[in-house]
């Protein structure tokens, strides 16, 4: 049986917006269940927040996200994780980069590197740091 590793992103009231953004870039299916829909809201403020969300695309892209409940401490942290996307196609990486870069902070321009024909790093408008590269091997 194959093992699937999926980044699970934690937000404060931004999970639905982030999932919609990633869905618009990578395609596939978006699913989001709120605390209210699951009858799991501990307060009225949590009712519309995402308890479980994911985007799963046929090209292999997969990400999960949820909103940390309002009664729990949450801190985005500083580079606590990266999401890495690799493809054998420079055009595909360039297209993903262009869309993710909207409102992002560029940490490393998308350009050739010593280990990849195309490599770049950015922190998107939701605070998620992405590493995109063309697979060299």
N, C-alpha and C positions, 0 to 999 in steps of 0.2 A: 504494500500500500504506500502511495506517495504521501509525503508530508507537505502541507501548505503553510507557509509563514505569512501572516497578514499584519501589517502595521495597524495598531489600534490607537487612534488619536483621541485625546481627551480635551474637551473644550468647556468654556463657560458660556452657554447660550449662543454658540456659533456652529454647532455640529451640523444642523440642517443646511445652513448657508455654505459651509465648507464642502459637505457631501455633494451639494448641487453644483458647486464650482468644479470639483473633480470629475463629476459625472459629465459635465459639459465638455471637458477636455478629453477624457479617456473613453467615454461612451459606456455601454453595458447597461446594467440594471441598477437602479437606486432603490433602496428600501430604508424607511425610517419609521420607527415606532416610538411614540411619545410615552412619557410616564403616565399621562392621563389615559391613553388608549390601553395601556397594560395594567391599569388600576394599581399603579405603583407609586403614585405621587405622594410624597410625605408632606407637601405643602402646596397651596394653590399656585405659588410661584413656579413650581416644577411641572405643572400639568402639560404645558406645551413644549417642554424641553425633550430632546431626543434621548431615550433610554437605550435604544439599539438602532444603529444605522450602518449601512454598508453600501459600497459600490463594487460590483463584480462585472468585469468586462471579458468578452471572449478572447481578447488579446493577452489575457493573463493578469491584467491589472486588477488589484484587489486592495481595498482599504476599509477599515471599520472605524466608527466614531460614535461618541456619545457625549452628552452634556453632564458634567459632574453636578450632582444635586446641590441646591443652594445652601443646604445646611452642612456641607462638607468643604473643607479647605481645598483650594485649588491654586496652583501657581504654575504658569506656563513654563517657567524655568528658562535656562539659557542653553540652547543646543542640547537638550536632554536626549534627543533622538534625531536621526536623519531618515528620510525615505529615499531609497536609491532606485532609480529606474535605469535599466540598461536595455539597449536594443542593438541589433546588427545594422540598423538603418539610420544613417545620419539625418535623412529628411524627417523621419518619425521623431527623433530626439529634438530636432530643431522646432518642429511644430508644437510638441509638448512644452518646450522651453518658452516659446513665444507666448503661449497662453498662461502658463504658470507665472511668468514675469510681470503680468498685469498687477500693478500695485505692490510689487515685491521689492525686497532689498537684494541686490546682486552681490553675492560674496565672492564669486569667481566667474568671470565672463565665460560664456560658452565658446570654447576655442580648442584647438588641438593641444594635447598635453603629452608628457613623456610616456604615459601609460595608456592613452586612448586617442583615437583619431578626433574625438570631440568630447569635451568634458566641461561641466559647469556646475555651480552651486548657487542656490538662492534661497532666501527665506520668504515664503509667500505672505500674502496679506493676512493670513490667519496665524502666522508665527511658526509654520511648519517649514523646516529646512529640507530642501530637496537636492539630491545629487543626481544629475543626469549625465549619462555617458554612452558612447558607442562602444560596444563590447569589442575588445581587441583580441580576445581568444575565446 
